[in-house]
Amino acid sequence: MAKTPTAWGIDVSGWQGTIDWNRVKATGCGFAVLKMGNIYNSDTGVDLESNFRRNVSECERVGMPYGVYVYTYVQTPAQMRVVMPAVAAELKRTCHLMDAIPCYLDVEEQAVVAGGNRNTLDMVKVFCEAVEGAGFRAGVYTGAWWWKAYMPDAWYDTKAKWVADWSSSCDCDRPYGMWQYAETGRVDGISGQVDHDYAYFDVSGKAAAPELTDREQTYTVRPGDTWASVAELYKMKAVPGGVALLEYNNYKTGDPALVYKVINQKTIKIPARWTPGDLNGDGKVTAAEARKILRASAGLETLTPAERMRADVDGDGKVEAADAREALKKSAGVTE
């Protein structure tokens, strides 16, 4: 069954020259992927593409969702480790509003895959680790046939995939988030031809807020995320929720201001959904749990981070006698 795209967009490089992004956006173009530059097997940096920084600035000015791609000539994982600090630094320097669309590694050169599929996999892993370490999503671009021939490992299915297939349908039997379906498109605001793409995810980064589920989740941290903002994303109160997330992720808290600090790790744990007062997460609040909350409020019992979250019935970030009273009412079925 054919996939239904969420948006159509373009990908551009220095070949497109100076782009009038106001006119591009007016066409209904939903996103852009911008070439950052080239990385080489004998270079220690990134050969920045002409107009890259201008294109980023203009996309941010007009409100165009964007990602970037890096064209690679690198042939070994060791050399990829040499060049990636420059790529990561450029992302952090320039891409202030890049959100849902990844930074892709563009794999097209035969010399890049000549070392074998394992060598290619190891290079891509280095790339993705560096991009994610800089706080951005990572992905890979290549042709539909290349995915089968040179990138068969299941690990790639854990990353964003952008497939090039200039035909009436995308001949890729792997999960993918973007399809480059034409190389000879036209868009007002750009002189000459430009690649066209379909996206199959929310390119705006403004999808419906995630929810707590019945199992613990792993949240991938985005640039600028704080503990408070992630708490609010999951419909918790900013300060008590942020404190709870800090504790759940094994941070000792004392200063509530810590919740507004930018998160400096790649991922954090999000606890399973719970009923306030339900310490063991079984969906019920018992008298024994209410007594435990009361003892904890008096300093007579120590709770785990997860139990502290569930013991805070009124959501004020503290475990007090009032929480125990509310839990006792729940255990007795009192609704008033």
C-alpha positions as CSV (number, residue, x, y, z in Angstrom):
1,M,0.0,0.0,0.0
2,A,1.3,3.4,-0.9
3,K,2.3,5.7,1.9
4,T,0.5,9.0,2.3
5,P,3.0,11.9,2.6
6,T,2.5,14.5,5.3
7,A,4.3,17.3,3.3
8,W,6.3,17.9,0.1
9,G,9.5,19.8,0.1
10,I,12.9,20.3,-1.6
11,D,16.5,19.7,-1.0
12,V,19.1,22.3,-2.1
13,S,22.8,22.8,-2.4
14,G,25.1,25.5,-3.8
15,W,23.9,24.7,-7.3
16,Q,20.6,26.4,-6.6
17,G,22.4,29.8,-6.0
18,T,20.7,32.5,-4.1
19,I,17.2,31.4,-3.2
20,D,14.2,33.7,-2.6
21,W,12.8,31.8,0.3
22,N,9.7,34.1,0.6
23,R,8.6,32.9,-2.8
24,V,9.5,29.3,-2.1
25,K,7.3,29.3,1.0
26,A,4.5,30.9,-0.9
27,T,4.3,27.9,-3.2
28,G,3.2,25.7,-0.3
29,C,6.6,24.0,0.0
30,G,6.5,22.4,3.4
31,F,10.1,21.8,4.2
32,A,13.7,21.9,3.0
33,V,16.8,19.9,3.4
34,L,20.0,22.0,3.1
35,K,23.4,20.8,2.1
36,M,26.0,21.7,4.7
37,G,28.9,20.6,2.7
38,N,31.4,17.8,1.9
39,I,33.6,15.7,4.2
40,Y,36.7,14.0,2.8
41,N,38.9,11.1,3.6
42,S,42.0,13.4,3.8
43,D,40.5,16.5,5.4
44,T,40.0,17.3,9.1
45,G,36.9,19.6,8.6
46,V,33.8,20.2,6.6
47,D,34.0,21.9,3.2
48,L,31.1,24.3,3.8
49,E,28.6,24.7,0.9
50,S,28.1,28.1,-0.6
51,N,24.9,29.7,0.8
52,F,24.5,27.1,3.5
53,R,24.4,29.6,6.4
54,R,22.3,32.0,4.4
55,N,19.8,29.2,3.6
56,V,19.6,28.2,7.2
57,S,19.0,31.8,8.3
58,E,16.4,32.4,5.6
59,C,14.5,29.2,6.5
60,E,14.4,30.3,10.1
61,R,13.3,33.8,9.1
62,V,10.4,32.6,7.0
63,G,9.4,29.7,9.3
64,M,10.4,26.9,6.9
65,P,11.0,23.6,8.7
66,Y,14.4,22.4,7.6
67,G,17.1,19.7,8.0
68,V,20.6,19.4,6.6
69,Y,22.7,16.8,4.8
70,V,26.4,16.2,4.6
71,Y,27.9,14.6,1.5
72,T,30.6,12.1,2.4
73,Y,33.8,11.0,0.7
74,V,35.1,9.5,4.0
75,Q,36.2,5.8,3.7
76,T,36.9,4.7,7.3
77,P,35.4,5.0,10.7
78,A,38.6,6.4,12.0
79,Q,38.5,9.3,9.5
80,M,34.9,9.9,10.2
81,R,35.8,10.4,13.9
82,V,38.4,13.1,12.7
83,V,35.9,15.1,10.6
84,M,32.7,14.9,12.8
85,P,33.7,17.4,15.4
86,A,33.6,20.1,12.7
87,V,30.2,18.9,11.5
88,A,28.8,18.9,15.1
89,A,30.3,22.4,15.7
90,E,28.7,23.8,12.6
91,L,25.3,22.3,13.5
92,K,25.4,24.0,16.9
93,R,26.8,27.2,15.5
94,T,24.2,27.7,12.7
95,C,21.1,25.5,13.1
96,H,19.2,27.1,15.9
97,L,15.7,26.1,14.9
98,M,16.3,22.7,13.4
99,D,14.0,20.3,15.1
100,A,12.1,17.4,13.6
101,I,14.1,16.9,10.3
102,P,17.4,15.2,10.8
103,C,21.0,15.8,9.8
104,Y,21.5,13.2,7.1
105,L,24.7,11.5,5.9
106,D,24.6,11.4,2.1
107,V,26.1,8.1,0.9
108,E,26.5,8.0,-2.9
109,E,30.2,7.4,-3.6
110,Q,31.4,3.9,-4.6
111,A,34.7,4.5,-2.7
112,V,32.7,5.1,0.5
113,V,31.1,1.6,0.4
114,A,34.1,-0.1,-1.1
115,G,35.4,-1.2,2.3
116,G,32.4,-3.5,2.8
117,N,29.1,-3.3,4.5
118,R,30.5,-3.6,8.0
119,N,32.9,-0.7,7.4
120,T,30.1,1.4,6.0
121,L,27.9,0.6,9.0
122,D,30.7,1.5,11.5
123,M,31.2,4.9,9.6
124,V,27.5,5.7,9.8
125,K,27.4,4.9,13.5
126,V,30.2,7.3,14.1
127,F,28.3,10.0,12.2
128,C,25.0,9.4,14.0
129,E,26.7,9.3,17.4
130,A,28.3,12.7,16.8
131,V,25.2,14.3,15.4
132,E,23.0,13.0,18.3
133,G,25.7,14.0,20.7
134,A,25.3,17.6,19.4
135,G,21.6,17.4,20.2
136,F,20.2,16.7,16.7
137,R,18.4,13.8,15.0
138,A,20.6,11.8,12.7
139,G,19.7,10.0,9.5
140,V,21.1,8.5,6.3
141,Y,20.4,9.3,2.6
142,T,21.1,6.9,-0.3
143,G,19.4,5.3,-3.3
144,A,16.8,2.5,-3.0
145,W,19.1,0.0,-4.5
146,W,22.0,1.0,-2.3
147,W,19.9,0.4,0.8
148,K,19.6,-3.2,-0.3
149,A,23.2,-3.7,-1.5
150,Y,25.3,-1.8,0.9
151,M,23.2,-1.1,4.0
152,P,21.2,-4.3,4.8
153,D,21.9,-4.3,8.5
154,A,18.8,-3.9,10.7
155,W,20.5,-1.2,12.8
156,Y,19.8,1.3,10.0
157,D,16.1,0.8,10.7
158,T,16.6,2.5,14.1
159,K,17.6,5.7,12.3
160,A,15.8,8.1,10.0
161,K,16.1,7.0,6.4
162,W,15.8,9.2,3.3
163,V,15.5,7.2,0.0
164,A,16.3,8.4,-3.5
165,D,14.1,6.8,-6.2
166,W,13.3,9.0,-9.2
167,S,10.3,7.0,-10.4
168,S,6.5,6.8,-9.9
169,S,6.9,4.8,-6.6
170,C,9.6,4.3,-4.0
171,D,11.1,0.8,-4.4
172,C,12.3,0.4,-0.8
173,D,10.9,-2.3,1.4
174,R,12.5,-0.9,4.5
175,P,10.8,1.8,6.8
176,Y,11.7,5.3,5.6
177,G,10.7,8.8,6.5
178,M,11.5,10.7,3.4
179,W,11.4,9.9,-0.3
180,Q,13.3,12.0,-2.9
181,Y,11.1,11.4,-5.9
182,A,12.4,13.8,-8.5
183,E,15.6,15.6,-9.4
184,T,14.2,17.9,-12.1
185,G,11.5,19.7,-10.2
186,R,10.7,23.4,-10.4
187,V,9.8,25.8,-7.6
188,D,9.1,29.5,-7.8
189,G,12.0,31.4,-6.1
190,I,14.7,29.0,-7.4
191,S,16.3,29.4,-10.8
192,G,16.7,26.0,-12.5
193,Q,15.9,22.5,-11.4
194,V,15.7,21.3,-7.8
195,D,15.1,18.0,-6.1
196,H,11.6,17.3,-4.8
197,D,10.8,15.2,-1.7
198,Y,7.9,13.7,0.3
199,A,8.0,13.5,4.0
200,Y,6.1,10.9,6.0
201,F,6.4,12.4,9.5
202,D,5.5,15.7,11.2
203,V,8.2,18.0,9.8
204,S,7.1,20.9,12.0
205,G,8.0,19.2,15.2
206,K,4.6,20.2,16.5
207,A,2.9,16.8,16.7
208,A,0.5,16.0,19.5
209,A,2.1,15.9,22.9
210,P,3.4,12.5,23.9
211,E,1.7,10.7,26.8
212,L,2.8,8.5,29.6
213,T,2.3,4.9,28.7
214,D,2.1,1.6,30.6
215,R,5.8,1.1,30.1
216,E,8.9,3.2,30.8
217,Q,9.9,5.3,27.7
218,T,13.1,6.7,26.4
219,Y,12.9,10.3,25.4
220,T,15.5,11.7,22.9
221,V,16.6,15.1,24.1
222,R,16.3,18.0,21.6
223,P,18.4,21.2,21.6
224,G,17.2,23.5,24.3
225,D,15.2,20.9,26.2
226,T,15.0,21.5,30.0
227,W,13.7,19.1,32.6
228,A,10.7,21.5,33.1
229,S,9.9,21.7,29.4
230,V,10.0,17.9,29.0
231,A,7.7,17.5,32.1
232,E,5.3,20.0,30.5
233,L,5.5,18.0,27.2
234,Y,4.2,15.0,29.1
235,K,1.5,17.1,30.7
236,M,3.1,17.3,34.1
237,K,3.5,20.6,36.1
238,A,6.8,22.2,35.2
239,V,8.6,22.4,38.6
240,P,7.3,19.3,40.4
241,G,7.3,17.3,37.2
242,G,10.9,18.5,36.4
243,V,12.0,17.6,39.8
244,A,10.4,14.2,39.5
245,L,12.1,13.5,36.2
246,L,15.5,14.5,37.6
247,E,15.0,12.1,40.5
248,Y,13.7,9.4,38.2
249,N,16.9,9.8,36.2
250,N,19.1,9.4,39.3
251,Y,19.9,13.1,39.9
252,K,19.9,14.4,43.5
253,T,17.7,17.5,43.7
254,G,17.6,20.3,46.2
255,D,17.3,23.5,44.1
256,P,14.1,23.7,42.1
257,A,15.9,26.0,39.6
258,L,17.7,22.9,38.3
259,V,14.6,22.0,36.4
260,Y,15.2,24.9,34.1
261,K,18.7,23.8,33.2
262,V,19.3,22.5,29.7
263,I,19.5,18.7,29.7
264,N,23.1,17.8,28.7
265,Q,22.6,14.1,27.8
266,K,21.3,12.3,24.7
267,T,18.3,10.6,26.3
268,I,16.4,10.5,29.5
269,K,13.9,8.0,31.0
270,I,10.2,8.8,31.2
271,P,8.4,6.7,33.8
272,A,5.4,4.6,33.1
273,R,1.9,6.0,33.6
274,W,0.7,5.9,37.2
275,T,-2.2,6.7,39.4
276,P,-1.3,9.2,42.1
277,G,-0.8,7.2,45.3
278,D,-0.2,4.0,43.5
279,L,3.3,3.3,44.6
280,N,3.8,-0.1,42.9
281,G,2.1,0.9,39.6
282,D,-0.5,-1.8,39.6
283,G,-3.3,0.6,39.0
284,K,-4.7,0.5,42.6
285,V,-4.2,2.6,45.7
286,T,-4.2,0.5,48.8
287,A,-4.3,1.3,52.5
288,A,-0.7,0.0,52.8
289,E,0.5,2.4,50.2
290,A,-1.3,5.3,52.0
291,R,0.5,4.3,55.2
292,K,3.8,4.2,53.4
293,I,3.2,7.7,52.0
294,L,2.4,8.9,55.5
295,R,5.6,7.4,57.0
296,A,7.6,9.0,54.1
297,S,6.0,12.4,54.8
298,A,7.2,12.1,58.4
299,G,10.7,11.1,57.4
300,L,10.2,7.5,58.7
301,E,10.5,5.8,55.3
302,T,12.5,6.3,52.2
303,L,10.9,6.1,48.8
304,T,12.5,5.3,45.4
305,P,12.3,8.1,42.8
306,A,9.4,6.4,41.1
307,E,7.6,6.0,44.4
308,R,8.2,9.7,45.2
309,M,6.5,10.6,41.9
310,R,3.5,8.5,42.6
311,A,3.3,9.5,46.3
312,D,2.9,13.2,45.4
313,V,-0.8,13.0,45.0
314,D,-1.5,16.8,44.8
315,G,1.4,17.4,42.3
316,D,3.2,20.1,44.3
317,G,6.6,18.3,44.2
318,K,6.5,17.3,47.9
319,V,5.4,14.2,49.8
320,E,3.4,15.4,52.8
321,A,0.6,14.3,55.2
322,A,-1.9,15.8,52.8
323,D,-0.8,13.3,50.1
324,A,-1.2,10.5,52.6
325,R,-4.8,11.6,53.4
326,E,-5.7,11.8,49.7
327,A,-4.2,8.4,49.1
328,L,-6.1,7.0,52.0
329,K,-9.4,8.4,50.5
330,K,-8.5,6.7,47.2
331,S,-7.8,3.4,48.9
332,A,-11.3,3.6,50.6
333,G,-13.0,4.7,47.5
334,V,-13.9,8.1,48.9
335,T,-14.3,10.6,46.0
336,E,-15.1,13.8,47.9
